[in-house]
């Protein structure tokens, strides 16, 4: 299976988007779009993956930010 495209979105507890990337080599460093450090918390994410088969997958979960 080949990954054709990838998108990850990470939100804060208020539903505001704090990170978005379509690059497998760009990781989240615990900051928001303005490069401000975010507090220790649990952040929901959604990952969209488009592959040759079964077309598109959507994965949801949470990630806990610790410092």
CHARMM-style PDB file with segment names, atoms N, HN, CA, C and O in Angstrom:
ATOM      1  N   UNK     1       0.851  -1.179   0.000  1.00  0.00      PROA
ATOM      2  CA  UNK     1       0.000   0.000   0.000  1.00  0.00      PROA
ATOM      3  C   UNK     1       0.890   1.234   0.000  1.00  0.00      PROA
ATOM      4  O   UNK     1       1.831   1.327   0.789  1.00  0.00      PROA
ATOM      5  N   UNK     2       0.599   2.166  -0.870  1.00  0.00      PROA
ATOM      6  HN  UNK     2      -0.165   2.091  -1.511  1.00  0.00      PROA
ATOM      7  CA  UNK     2       1.345   3.404  -0.986  1.00  0.00      PROA
ATOM      8  C   UNK     2       0.527   4.562  -0.430  1.00  0.00      PROA
ATOM      9  O   UNK     2      -0.661   4.690  -0.728  1.00  0.00      PROA
ATOM     10  N   UNK     3       1.165   5.408   0.380  1.00  0.00      PROA
ATOM     11  HN  UNK     3       2.130   5.304   0.622  1.00  0.00      PROA
ATOM     12  CA  UNK     3       0.499   6.601   0.908  1.00  0.00      PROA
ATOM     13  C   UNK     3       0.604   7.697  -0.146  1.00  0.00      PROA
ATOM     14  O   UNK     3       1.702   8.122  -0.505  1.00  0.00      PROA
ATOM     15  N   UNK     4      -0.554   8.153  -0.640  1.00  0.00      PROA
ATOM     16  HN  UNK     4      -1.446   7.808  -0.348  1.00  0.00      PROA
ATOM     17  CA  UNK     4      -0.586   9.221  -1.633  1.00  0.00      PROA
ATOM     18  C   UNK     4      -0.617  10.599  -0.979  1.00  0.00      PROA
ATOM     19  O   UNK     4       0.013  11.536  -1.471  1.00  0.00      PROA
ATOM     20  N   UNK     5      -1.347  10.725   0.130  1.00  0.00      PROA
ATOM     21  HN  UNK     5      -1.858   9.964   0.529  1.00  0.00      PROA
ATOM     22  CA  UNK     5      -1.387  11.991   0.853  1.00  0.00      PROA
ATOM     23  C   UNK     5      -1.685  11.742   2.320  1.00  0.00      PROA
ATOM     24  O   UNK     5      -2.247  10.714   2.699  1.00  0.00      PROA
ATOM     25  N   UNK     6      -1.293  12.713   3.133  1.00  0.00      PROA
ATOM     26  HN  UNK     6      -0.837  13.548   2.825  1.00  0.00      PROA
ATOM     27  CA  UNK     6      -1.390  12.606   4.578  1.00  0.00      PROA
ATOM     28  C   UNK     6      -1.733  13.980   5.128  1.00  0.00      PROA
ATOM     29  O   UNK     6      -1.207  14.985   4.652  1.00  0.00      PROA
ATOM     30  N   UNK     7      -2.602  14.037   6.118  1.00  0.00      PROA
ATOM     31  HN  UNK     7      -3.030  13.221   6.506  1.00  0.00      PROA
ATOM     32  CA  UNK     7      -2.942  15.303   6.772  1.00  0.00      PROA
ATOM     33  C   UNK     7      -3.231  15.025   8.236  1.00  0.00      PROA
ATOM     34  O   UNK     7      -4.029  14.146   8.562  1.00  0.00      PROA
ATOM     35  N   UNK     8      -2.582  15.773   9.118  1.00  0.00      PROA
ATOM     36  HN  UNK     8      -1.933  16.487   8.853  1.00  0.00      PROA
ATOM     37  CA  UNK     8      -2.860  15.676  10.542  1.00  0.00      PROA
ATOM     38  C   UNK     8      -3.312  17.042  11.041  1.00  0.00      PROA
ATOM     39  O   UNK     8      -2.754  18.074  10.667  1.00  0.00      PROA
ATOM     40  N   UNK     9      -4.334  17.027  11.891  1.00  0.00      PROA
ATOM     41  HN  UNK     9      -4.787  16.189  12.194  1.00  0.00      PROA
ATOM     42  CA  UNK     9      -4.838  18.244  12.525  1.00  0.00      PROA
ATOM     43  C   UNK     9      -4.918  17.984  14.018  1.00  0.00      PROA
ATOM     44  O   UNK     9      -5.479  16.978  14.453  1.00  0.00      PROA
ATOM     45  N   UNK    10      -4.347  18.904  14.810  1.00  0.00      PROA
ATOM     46  HN  UNK    10      -3.891  19.721  14.457  1.00  0.00      PROA
ATOM     47  CA  UNK    10      -4.378  18.804  16.263  1.00  0.00      PROA
ATOM     48  C   UNK    10      -5.121  20.021  16.796  1.00  0.00      PROA
ATOM     49  O   UNK    10      -4.895  21.151  16.362  1.00  0.00      PROA
ATOM     50  N   UNK    11      -6.016  19.761  17.750  1.00  0.00      PROA
ATOM     51  HN  UNK    11      -6.199  18.843  18.103  1.00  0.00      PROA
ATOM     52  CA  UNK    11      -6.881  20.801  18.299  1.00  0.00      PROA
ATOM     53  C   UNK    11      -6.657  20.958  19.795  1.00  0.00      PROA
ATOM     54  O   UNK    11      -6.161  20.044  20.454  1.00  0.00      PROA
ATOM     55  N   UNK    12      -7.024  22.123  20.332  1.00  0.00      PROA
ATOM     56  HN  UNK    12      -7.427  22.866  19.797  1.00  0.00      PROA
ATOM     57  CA  UNK    12      -7.012  22.272  21.782  1.00  0.00      PROA
ATOM     58  C   UNK    12      -8.376  21.874  22.331  1.00  0.00      PROA
ATOM     59  O   UNK    12      -9.261  21.483  21.570  1.00  0.00      PROA
ATOM     60  N   UNK    13      -8.548  21.970  23.629  1.00  0.00      PROA
ATOM     61  HN  UNK    13      -7.829  22.287  24.247  1.00  0.00      PROA
ATOM     62  CA  UNK    13      -9.792  21.509  24.254  1.00  0.00      PROA
ATOM     63  C   UNK    13     -11.011  22.339  23.855  1.00  0.00      PROA
ATOM     64  O   UNK    13     -12.148  21.931  24.094  1.00  0.00      PROA
ATOM     65  N   UNK    14     -10.774  23.496  23.251  1.00  0.00      PROA
ATOM     66  HN  UNK    14      -9.851  23.827  23.057  1.00  0.00      PROA
ATOM     67  CA  UNK    14     -11.873  24.361  22.813  1.00  0.00      PROA
ATOM     68  C   UNK    14     -12.205  24.168  21.335  1.00  0.00      PROA
ATOM     69  O   UNK    14     -13.053  24.873  20.788  1.00  0.00      PROA
ATOM     70  N   UNK    15     -11.545  23.222  20.700  1.00  0.00      PROA
ATOM     71  HN  UNK    15     -10.857  22.649  21.144  1.00  0.00      PROA
ATOM     72  CA  UNK    15     -11.812  22.936  19.302  1.00  0.00      PROA
ATOM     73  C   UNK    15     -11.060  23.820  18.325  1.00  0.00      PROA
ATOM     74  O   UNK    15     -11.331  23.789  17.124  1.00  0.00      PROA
ATOM     75  N   UNK    16     -10.123  24.604  18.823  1.00  0.00      PROA
ATOM     76  HN  UNK    16      -9.903  24.629  19.798  1.00  0.00      PROA
ATOM     77  CA  UNK    16      -9.326  25.476  17.959  1.00  0.00      PROA
ATOM     78  C   UNK    16      -8.143  24.693  17.391  1.00  0.00      PROA
ATOM     79  O   UNK    16      -7.456  23.973  18.115  1.00  0.00      PROA
ATOM     80  N   UNK    17      -7.920  24.843  16.102  1.00  0.00      PROA
ATOM     81  HN  UNK    17      -8.478  25.428  15.514  1.00  0.00      PROA
ATOM     82  CA  UNK    17      -6.809  24.167  15.437  1.00  0.00      PROA
ATOM     83  C   UNK    17      -5.487  24.771  15.908  1.00  0.00      PROA
ATOM     84  O   UNK    17      -5.276  25.977  15.778  1.00  0.00      PROA
ATOM     85  N   UNK    18      -4.591  23.935  16.458  1.00  0.00      PROA
ATOM     86  HN  UNK    18      -4.763  22.955  16.564  1.00  0.00      PROA
ATOM     87  CA  UNK    18      -3.294  24.436  16.926  1.00  0.00      PROA
ATOM     88  C   UNK    18      -2.140  23.965  16.053  1.00  0.00      PROA
ATOM     89  O   UNK    18      -1.056  24.547  16.092  1.00  0.00      PROA
ATOM     90  N   UNK    19      -2.364  22.910  15.262  1.00  0.00      PROA
ATOM     91  HN  UNK    19      -3.244  22.437  15.230  1.00  0.00      PROA
ATOM     92  CA  UNK    19      -1.309  22.406  14.378  1.00  0.00      PROA
ATOM     93  C   UNK    19      -1.944  21.683  13.209  1.00  0.00      PROA
ATOM     94  O   UNK    19      -2.947  20.984  13.354  1.00  0.00      PROA
ATOM     95  N   UNK    20      -1.334  21.865  12.038  1.00  0.00      PROA
ATOM     96  HN  UNK    20      -0.519  22.432  11.920  1.00  0.00      PROA
ATOM     97  CA  UNK    20      -1.783  21.168  10.832  1.00  0.00      PROA
ATOM     98  C   UNK    20      -0.575  20.914   9.957  1.00  0.00      PROA
ATOM     99  O   UNK    20       0.271  21.791   9.788  1.00  0.00      PROA
ATOM    100  N   UNK    21      -0.492  19.710   9.397  1.00  0.00      PROA
ATOM    101  HN  UNK    21      -1.179  18.997   9.534  1.00  0.00      PROA
ATOM    102  CA  UNK    21       0.622  19.391   8.507  1.00  0.00      PROA
ATOM    103  C   UNK    21       0.209  18.321   7.514  1.00  0.00      PROA
ATOM    104  O   UNK    21      -0.549  17.407   7.837  1.00  0.00      PROA
ATOM    105  N   UNK    22       0.718  18.450   6.311  1.00  0.00      PROA
ATOM    106  HN  UNK    22       1.334  19.192   6.048  1.00  0.00      PROA
ATOM    107  CA  UNK    22       0.515  17.418   5.293  1.00  0.00      PROA
ATOM    108  C   UNK    22       1.849  16.762   4.933  1.00  0.00      PROA
ATOM    109  O   UNK    22       1.962  16.076   3.917  1.00  0.00      PROA
ATOM    110  N   UNK    23       2.847  16.983   5.774  1.00  0.00      PROA
ATOM    111  HN  UNK    23       2.756  17.540   6.599  1.00  0.00      PROA
ATOM    112  CA  UNK    23       4.176  16.422   5.555  1.00  0.00      PROA
ATOM    113  C   UNK    23       4.484  15.371   6.613  1.00  0.00      PROA
ATOM    114  O   UNK    23       4.342  15.626   7.808  1.00  0.00      PROA
ATOM    115  N   UNK    24       4.900  14.202   6.176  1.00  0.00      PROA
ATOM    116  HN  UNK    24       5.015  13.995   5.205  1.00  0.00      PROA
ATOM    117  CA  UNK    24       5.273  13.149   7.113  1.00  0.00      PROA
ATOM    118  C   UNK    24       6.545  13.497   7.882  1.00  0.00      PROA
ATOM    119  O   UNK    24       6.814  12.900   8.924  1.00  0.00      PROA
ATOM    120  N   UNK    25       7.323  14.446   7.389  1.00  0.00      PROA
ATOM    121  HN  UNK    25       7.104  14.932   6.543  1.00  0.00      PROA
ATOM    122  CA  UNK    25       8.581  14.808   8.045  1.00  0.00      PROA
ATOM    123  C   UNK    25       8.441  16.011   8.989  1.00  0.00      PROA
ATOM    124  O   UNK    25       9.400  16.360   9.678  1.00  0.00      PROA
ATOM    125  N   UNK    26       7.269  16.647   9.033  1.00  0.00      PROA
ATOM    126  HN  UNK    26       6.490  16.364   8.474  1.00  0.00      PROA
ATOM    127  CA  UNK    26       7.059  17.793   9.917  1.00  0.00      PROA
ATOM    128  C   UNK    26       6.262  17.341  11.139  1.00  0.00      PROA
ATOM    129  O   UNK    26       5.106  16.933  11.021  1.00  0.00      PROA
ATOM    130  N   UNK    27       6.893  17.419  12.312  1.00  0.00      PROA
ATOM    131  HN  UNK    27       7.831  17.751  12.407  1.00  0.00      PROA
ATOM    132  CA  UNK    27       6.230  16.963  13.526  1.00  0.00      PROA
ATOM    133  C   UNK    27       5.803  18.150  14.393  1.00  0.00      PROA
ATOM    134  O   UNK    27       6.308  19.262  14.242  1.00  0.00      PROA
ATOM    135  N   UNK    28       4.877  17.890  15.291  1.00  0.00      PROA
ATOM    136  HN  UNK    28       4.467  16.986  15.414  1.00  0.00      PROA
ATOM    137  CA  UNK    28       4.375  18.917  16.204  1.00  0.00      PROA
ATOM    138  C   UNK    28       5.333  19.062  17.366  1.00  0.00      PROA
ATOM    139  O   UNK    28       5.735  18.063  17.963  1.00  0.00      PROA
ATOM    140  N   UNK    29       5.708  20.290  17.702  1.00  0.00      PROA
ATOM    141  HN  UNK    29       5.381  21.101  17.218  1.00  0.00      PROA
ATOM    142  CA  UNK    29       6.644  20.541  18.793  1.00  0.00      PROA
ATOM    143  C   UNK    29       5.972  21.088  20.051  1.00  0.00      PROA
ATOM    144  O   UNK    29       6.653  21.584  20.949  1.00  0.00      PROA
ATOM    145  N   UNK    30       4.646  21.001  20.125  1.00  0.00      PROA
ATOM    146  HN  UNK    30       4.093  20.598  19.396  1.00  0.00      PROA
ATOM    147  CA  UNK    30       3.938  21.454  21.316  1.00  0.00      PROA
ATOM    148  C   UNK    30       3.662  22.945  21.340  1.00  0.00      PROA
ATOM    149  O   UNK    30       3.360  23.510  22.391  1.00  0.00      PROA
ATOM    150  N   UNK    31       3.766  23.582  20.183  1.00  0.00      PROA
ATOM    151  HN  UNK    31       4.011  23.123  19.329  1.00  0.00      PROA
ATOM    152  CA  UNK    31       3.469  25.007  20.101  1.00  0.00      PROA
ATOM    153  C   UNK    31       2.251  25.215  19.200  1.00  0.00      PROA
ATOM    154  O   UNK    31       1.836  24.319  18.463  1.00  0.00      PROA
ATOM    155  N   UNK    32       1.689  26.430  19.283  1.00  0.00      PROA
ATOM    156  HN  UNK    32       2.025  27.158  19.881  1.00  0.00      PROA
ATOM    157  CA  UNK    32       0.572  26.757  18.396  1.00  0.00      PROA
ATOM    158  C   UNK    32       1.103  27.398  17.122  1.00  0.00      PROA
ATOM    159  O   UNK    32       2.312  27.428  16.890  1.00  0.00      PROA
ATOM    160  N   UNK    33       0.198  27.909  16.303  1.00  0.00      PROA
ATOM    161  HN  UNK    33      -0.784  27.885  16.492  1.00  0.00      PROA
ATOM    162  CA  UNK    33       0.601  28.489  15.014  1.00  0.00      PROA
ATOM    163  C   UNK    33       1.488  29.722  15.175  1.00  0.00      PROA
ATOM    164  O   UNK    33       2.239  30.072  14.265  1.00  0.00      PROA
ATOM    165  N   UNK    34       1.400  30.380  16.331  1.00  0.00      PROA
ATOM    166  HN  UNK    34       0.790  30.096  17.070  1.00  0.00      PROA
ATOM    167  CA  UNK    34       2.223  31.571  16.598  1.00  0.00      PROA
ATOM    168  C   UNK    34       3.518  31.218  17.326  1.00  0.00      PROA
ATOM    169  O   UNK    34       4.229  32.100  17.808  1.00  0.00      PROA
ATOM    170  N   UNK    35       3.821  29.906  17.402  1.00  0.00      PROA
ATOM    171  HN  UNK    35       3.244  29.190  17.011  1.00  0.00      PROA
ATOM    172  CA  UNK    35       5.038  29.372  18.023  1.00  0.00      PROA
ATOM    173  C   UNK    35       5.058  29.566  19.540  1.00  0.00      PROA
ATOM    174  O   UNK    35       6.126  29.530  20.152  1.00  0.00      PROA
ATOM    175  N   UNK    36       3.889  29.770  20.149  1.00  0.00      PROA
ATOM    176  HN  UNK    36       3.022  29.800  19.651  1.00  0.00      PROA
ATOM    177  CA  UNK    36       3.773  29.890  21.599  1.00  0.00      PROA
ATOM    178  C   UNK    36       3.629  28.491  22.195  1.00  0.00      PROA
ATOM    179  O   UNK    36       2.849  27.676  21.703  1.00  0.00      PROA
ATOM    180  N   UNK    37       4.398  28.217  23.272  1.00  0.00      PROA
ATOM    181  HN  UNK    37       5.032  28.880  23.672  1.00  0.00      PROA
ATOM    182  CA  UNK    37       4.316  26.912  23.924  1.00  0.00      PROA
ATOM    183  C   UNK    37       2.921  26.715  24.502  1.00  0.00      PROA
ATOM    184  O   UNK    37       2.386  27.589  25.183  1.00  0.00      PROA
ATOM    185  N   UNK    38       2.347  25.561  24.221  1.00  0.00      PROA
ATOM    186  HN  UNK    38       2.782  24.850  23.667  1.00  0.00      PROA
ATOM    187  CA  UNK    38       1.026  25.227  24.748  1.00  0.00      PROA
ATOM    188  C   UNK    38       1.171  24.524  26.087  1.00  0.00      PROA
ATOM    189  O   UNK    38       2.199  23.904  26.359  1.00  0.00      PROA
ATOM    190  N   UNK    39       0.140  24.620  26.930  1.00  0.00      PROA
ATOM    191  HN  UNK    39      -0.695  25.124  26.710  1.00  0.00      PROA
ATOM    192  CA  UNK    39       0.222  23.998  28.250  1.00  0.00      PROA
ATOM    193  C   UNK    39       0.130  22.478  28.179  1.00  0.00      PROA
ATOM    194  O   UNK    39      -0.377  21.906  27.214  1.00  0.00      PROA
ATOM    195  N   UNK    40       0.632  21.850  29.226  1.00  0.00      PROA
ATOM    196  HN  UNK    40       1.044  22.314  30.010  1.00  0.00      PROA
ATOM    197  CA  UNK    40       0.479  20.402  29.378  1.00  0.00      PROA
ATOM    198  C   UNK    40      -1.013  20.110  29.378  1.00  0.00      PROA
ATOM    199  O   UNK    40      -1.759  20.690  30.167  1.00  0.00      PROA
ATOM    200  N   UNK    41      -1.449  19.222  28.506  1.00  0.00      PROA
ATOM    201  HN  UNK    41      -0.843  18.752  27.865  1.00  0.00      PROA
ATOM    202  CA  UNK    41      -2.874  18.920  28.356  1.00  0.00      PROA
ATOM    203  C   UNK    41      -3.016  17.743  27.397  1.00  0.00      PROA
ATOM    204  O   UNK    41      -2.031  17.239  26.859  1.00  0.00      PROA
ATOM    205  N   UNK    42      -4.236  17.324  27.199  1.00  0.00      PROA
ATOM    206  HN  UNK    42      -5.037  17.734  27.636  1.00  0.00      PROA
ATOM    207  CA  UNK    42      -4.553  16.295  26.213  1.00  0.00      PROA
ATOM    208  C   UNK    42      -5.178  16.982  25.012  1.00  0.00      PROA
ATOM    209  O   UNK    42      -6.114  17.768  25.156  1.00  0.00      PROA
ATOM    210  N   UNK    43      -4.656  16.683  23.817  1.00  0.00      PROA
ATOM    211  HN  UNK    43      -3.896  16.045  23.700  1.00  0.00      PROA
ATOM    212  CA  UNK    43      -5.075  17.342  22.588  1.00  0.00      PROA
ATOM    213  C   UNK    43      -5.651  16.311  21.619  1.00  0.00      PROA
ATOM    214  O   UNK    43      -4.981  15.330  21.296  1.00  0.00      PROA
ATOM    215  N   UNK    44      -6.885  16.519  21.151  1.00  0.00      PROA
ATOM    216  HN  UNK    44      -7.430  17.316  21.413  1.00  0.00      PROA
ATOM    217  CA  UNK    44      -7.452  15.613  20.153  1.00  0.00      PROA
ATOM    218  C   UNK    44      -6.805  15.833  18.781  1.00  0.00      PROA
ATOM    219  O   UNK    44      -6.400  16.943  18.436  1.00  0.00      PROA
ATOM    220  N   UNK    45      -6.723  14.754  18.019  1.00  0.00      PROA
ATOM    221  HN  UNK    45      -7.052  13.853  18.299  1.00  0.00      PROA
ATOM    222  CA  UNK    45      -6.181  14.857  16.660  1.00  0.00      PROA
ATOM    223  C   UNK    45      -7.045  14.058  15.696  1.00  0.00      PROA
ATOM    224  O   UNK    45      -7.779  13.150  16.085  1.00  0.00      PROA
ATOM    225  N   UNK    46      -6.931  14.428  14.431  1.00  0.00      PROA
ATOM    226  HN  UNK    46      -6.335  15.166  14.115  1.00  0.00      PROA
ATOM    227  CA  UNK    46      -7.520  13.669  13.331  1.00  0.00      PROA
ATOM    228  C   UNK    46      -6.433  13.509  12.275  1.00  0.00      PROA
ATOM    229  O   UNK    46      -5.763  14.475  11.909  1.00  0.00      PROA
ATOM    230  N   UNK    47      -6.265  12.295  11.793  1.00  0.00      PROA
ATOM    231  HN  UNK    47      -6.810  11.510  12.089  1.00  0.00      PROA
ATOM    232  CA  UNK    47      -5.305  12.016  10.721  1.00  0.00      PROA
ATOM    233  C   UNK    47      -6.072  11.462   9.524  1.00  0.00      PROA
ATOM    234  O   UNK    47      -6.847  10.513   9.651  1.00  0.00      PROA
ATOM    235  N   UNK    48      -5.845  12.066   8.368  1.00  0.00      PROA
ATOM    236  HN  UNK    48      -5.216  12.837   8.265  1.00  0.00      PROA
ATOM    237  CA  UNK    48      -6.430  11.585   7.118  1.00  0.00      PROA
ATOM    238  C   UNK    48      -5.298  11.008   6.275  1.00  0.00      PROA
ATOM    239  O   UNK    48      -4.274  11.657   6.064  1.00  0.00      PROA
ATOM    240  N   UNK    49      -5.493   9.794   5.800  1.00  0.00      PROA
ATOM    241  HN  UNK    49      -6.326   9.266   5.971  1.00  0.00      PROA
ATOM    242  CA  UNK    49      -4.490   9.141   4.959  1.00  0.00      PROA
ATOM    243  C   UNK    49      -5.179   8.648   3.692  1.00  0.00      PROA
ATOM    244  O   UNK    49      -6.164   7.913   3.757  1.00  0.00      PROA
ATOM    245  N   UNK    50      -4.660   9.053   2.558  1.00  0.00      PROA
ATOM    246  HN  UNK    50      -3.860   9.650   2.505  1.00  0.00      PROA
ATOM    247  CA  UNK    50      -5.170   8.561   1.271  1.00  0.00      PROA
ATOM    248  C   UNK    50      -4.141   7.587   0.725  1.00  0.00      PROA
ATOM    249  O   UNK    50      -2.968   7.922   0.558  1.00  0.00      PROA
ATOM    250  N   UNK    51      -4.604   6.379   0.451  1.00  0.00      PROA
ATOM    251  HN  UNK    51      -5.557   6.107   0.587  1.00  0.00      PROA
ATOM    252  CA  UNK    51      -3.735   5.328  -0.070  1.00  0.00      PROA
ATOM    253  C   UNK    51      -4.333   4.772  -1.362  1.00  0.00      PROA
ATOM    254  O   UNK    51      -5.440   5.125  -1.766  1.00  0.00      PROA
ATOM    255  N   UNK    52      -3.561   3.895  -1.988  1.00  0.00      PROA
ATOM    256  HN  UNK    52      -2.661   3.609  -1.659  1.00  0.00      PROA
ATOM    257  CA  UNK    52      -4.053   3.258  -3.203  1.00  0.00      PROA
ATOM    258  C   UNK    52      -5.227   2.342  -2.892  1.00  0.00      PROA
ATOM    259  O   UNK    52      -6.119   2.161  -3.721  1.00  0.00      PROA
ATOM    260  N   UNK    53      -5.223   1.764  -1.691  1.00  0.00      PROA
ATOM    261  HN  UNK    53      -4.498   1.912  -1.018  1.00  0.00      PROA
ATOM    262  CA  UNK    53      -6.335   0.923  -1.251  1.00  0.00      PROA
ATOM    263  C   UNK    53      -6.355   0.924   0.263  1.00  0.00      PROA
ATOM    264  O   UNK    53      -5.293   0.673   0.833  1.00  0.00      PROA
ATOM    265  N   UNK    54      -7.394   1.167   0.952  1.00  0.00      PROA
ATOM    266  HN  UNK    54      -8.256   1.372   0.489  1.00  0.00      PROA
ATOM    267  CA  UNK    54      -8.794   1.301   0.553  1.00  0.00      PROA
ATOM    268  C   UNK    54      -9.214   2.743   0.331  1.00  0.00      PROA
ATOM    269  O   UNK    54     -10.285   3.136   0.792  1.00  0.00      PROA
ATOM    270  N   UNK    55      -8.447   3.513  -0.326  1.00  0.00      PROA
ATOM    271  HN  UNK    55      -7.576   3.193  -0.700  1.00  0.00      PROA
ATOM    272  CA  UNK    55      -8.721   4.897  -0.698  1.00  0.00      PROA
ATOM    273  C   UNK    55      -8.406   5.861   0.432  1.00  0.00      PROA
ATOM    274  O   UNK    55      -7.266   6.317   0.520  1.00  0.00      PROA
ATOM    275  N   UNK    56      -9.366   6.204   1.316  1.00  0.00      PROA
ATOM    276  HN  UNK    56     -10.292   5.835   1.244  1.00  0.00      PROA
ATOM    277  CA  UNK    56      -9.078   7.163   2.382  1.00  0.00      PROA
ATOM    278  C   UNK    56      -9.407   6.580   3.739  1.00  0.00      PROA
ATOM    279  O   UNK    56     -10.425   5.911   3.923  1.00  0.00      PROA
ATOM    280  N   UNK    57      -8.513   6.851   4.696  1.00  0.00      PROA
ATOM    281  HN  UNK    57      -7.686   7.394   4.547  1.00  0.00      PROA
ATOM    282  CA  UNK    57      -8.718   6.414   6.066  1.00  0.00      PROA
ATOM    283  C   UNK    57      -8.708   7.638   6.969  1.00  0.00      PROA
ATOM    284  O   UNK    57      -7.991   8.605   6.711  1.00  0.00      PROA
ATOM    285  N   UNK    58      -9.508   7.591   8.028  1.00  0.00      PROA
ATOM    286  HN  UNK    58     -10.091   6.806   8.237  1.00  0.00      PROA
ATOM    287  CA  UNK    58      -9.575   8.675   8.992  1.00  0.00      PROA
ATOM    288  C   UNK    58      -9.352   8.068  10.380  1.00  0.00      PROA
ATOM    289  O   UNK    58     -10.049   7.137  10.784  1.00  0.00      PROA
ATOM    290  N   UNK    59      -8.374   8.611  11.097  1.00  0.00      PROA
ATOM    291  HN  UNK    59      -7.808   9.368  10.769  1.00  0.00      PROA
ATOM    292  CA  UNK    59      -8.052   8.118  12.420  1.00  0.00      PROA
ATOM    293  C   UNK    59      -8.191   9.263  13.421  1.00  0.00      PROA
ATOM    294  O   UNK    59      -7.707  10.367  13.172  1.00  0.00      PROA
ATOM    295  N   UNK    60      -8.849   9.004  14.548  1.00  0.00      PROA
ATOM    296  HN  UNK    60      -9.242   8.107  14.750  1.00  0.00      PROA
ATOM    297  CA  UNK    60      -9.034  10.001  15.591  1.00  0.00      PROA
ATOM    298  C   UNK    60      -8.435   9.483  16.881  1.00  0.00      PROA
ATOM    299  O   UNK    60      -8.370   8.275  17.111  1.00  0.00      PROA
ATOM    300  N   UNK    61      -7.998  10.410  17.722  1.00  0.00      PROA
ATOM    301  HN  UNK    61      -8.051  11.391  17.536  1.00  0.00      PROA
ATOM    302  CA  UNK    61      -7.481  10.024  19.021  1.00  0.00      PROA
ATOM    303  C   UNK    61      -7.061  11.250  19.797  1.00  0.00      PROA
ATOM    304  O   UNK    61      -7.424  12.374  19.452  1.00  0.00      PROA
ATOM    305  N   UNK    62      -6.296  11.026  20.847  1.00  0.00      PROA
ATOM    306  HN  UNK    62      -6.001  10.113  21.127  1.00  0.00      PROA
ATOM    307  CA  UNK    62      -5.754  12.129  21.633  1.00  0.00      PROA
ATOM    308  C   UNK    62      -4.272  11.898  21.858  1.00  0.00      PROA
ATOM    309  O   UNK    62      -3.785  10.768  21.847  1.00  0.00      PROA
ATOM    310  N   UNK    63      -3.574  13.002  22.060  1.00  0.00      PROA
ATOM    311  HN  UNK    63      -3.970  13.920  22.069  1.00  0.00      PROA
ATOM    312  CA  UNK    63      -2.171  12.958  22.402  1.00  0.00      PROA
ATOM    313  C   UNK    63      -1.984  13.829  23.635  1.00  0.00      PROA
ATOM    314  O   UNK    63      -2.554  14.917  23.723  1.00  0.00      PROA
ATOM    315  N   UNK    64      -1.189  13.354  24.588  1.00  0.00      PROA
ATOM    316  HN  UNK    64      -0.726  12.471  24.517  1.00  0.00      PROA
ATOM    317  CA  UNK    64      -0.950  14.106  25.804  1.00  0.00      PROA
ATOM    318  C   UNK    64       0.385  14.804  25.695  1.00  0.00      PROA
ATOM    319  O   UNK    64       1.415  14.164  25.481  1.00  0.00      PROA
ATOM    320  N   UNK    65       0.367  16.118  25.843  1.00  0.00      PROA
ATOM    321  HN  UNK    65      -0.469  16.638  26.017  1.00  0.00      PROA
ATOM    322  CA  UNK    65       1.576  16.920  25.797  1.00  0.00      PROA
ATOM    323  C   UNK    65       2.164  16.975  27.199  1.00  0.00      PROA
ATOM    324  O   UNK    65       1.492  17.393  28.142  1.00  0.00      PROA
ATOM    325  N   UNK    66       3.418  16.555  27.337  1.00  0.00      PROA
ATOM    326  HN  UNK    66       3.964  16.216  26.571  1.00  0.00      PROA
ATOM    327  CA  UNK    66       4.130  16.616  28.611  1.00  0.00      PROA
ATOM    328  C   UNK    66       5.443  17.370  28.371  1.00  0.00      PROA
ATOM    329  O   UNK    66       5.999  17.348  27.273  1.00  0.00      PROA
ATOM    330  N   UNK    67       5.904  18.013  29.390  1.00  0.00      PROA
ATOM    331  HN  UNK    67       5.452  18.031  30.282  1.00  0.00      PROA
ATOM    332  CA  UNK    67       7.175  18.752  29.273  1.00  0.00      PROA
ATOM    333  C   UNK    67       8.138  18.282  30.334  1.00  0.00      PROA
ATOM    334  OT1 UNK    67       9.263  18.777  30.409  1.00  0.00      PROA
TER     335      UNK     67
END
